[in-house]
Amino acid sequence: MRRMALALMILSFVASPLLAVDAGKAAGAVIVDGTRIDLAYAYAVDHQKNELTMKKNDTRIVLTDKPLPDDVKLDEIDYSFPEGTMGVVVCVTRDDKVSHVVVQHPKGMYDAGYFDSDRDYHFKPVKSDPGTIAGNVSSRKITTNTMTFSLEVDFNAVVK
């Protein structure tokens, strides 16, 4: 009986951060070259073009350290983050696979490009209210020719 109670308590601590994320919020970070960038805001826009399939059925999830101004065009943010704003853009397909990743960090920007399937990136959706997308995006430690980064963020975003 004690083991079961302990297991339930541990499970509630593990599951509670994702369940506690309010709409428009994120909880987690991207770590770039050992520097942690906490991500607190979540946005999403549907019907985004996947450059490989040429179909407009991806969802673009934007996770930032600061709130975005109302006039920001989420479908064009990959190369136009507002000055001083750090964050990550993750595109997911209809079958919940990551298809594109962009990281805006203090030293610049990294674009992973579009890809069919990459085991380094993960999206785990959770059931959410209509008009929202919620879940967890994560990555293994990714090493590029200019930086190393990893990602672990729970989010809940209103889809525009």
PEZIVEN-V207384 format. One line per field, one symbol per residue. burial: I if it has 9 or more other C-alpha atoms within 8 Angstrom, else O. A space follows every 50 residues. Layout:
burial=???
//
This chain:
burial=OOOOOOOOOOOOOOOOIIOOIOIIIIIIIIIIOOOOIIIIIIIIIIOIII OOOOIOIIIIIIIIIIOOOOOOOIOOIOOOIOOOIIIIIIIIIOOIIIII IIIIIOOOOOOOOIOOOOOOIIIOIOOOOOOIIIIIIIIOIIOOOOOIII IIIIIIIIIO
//
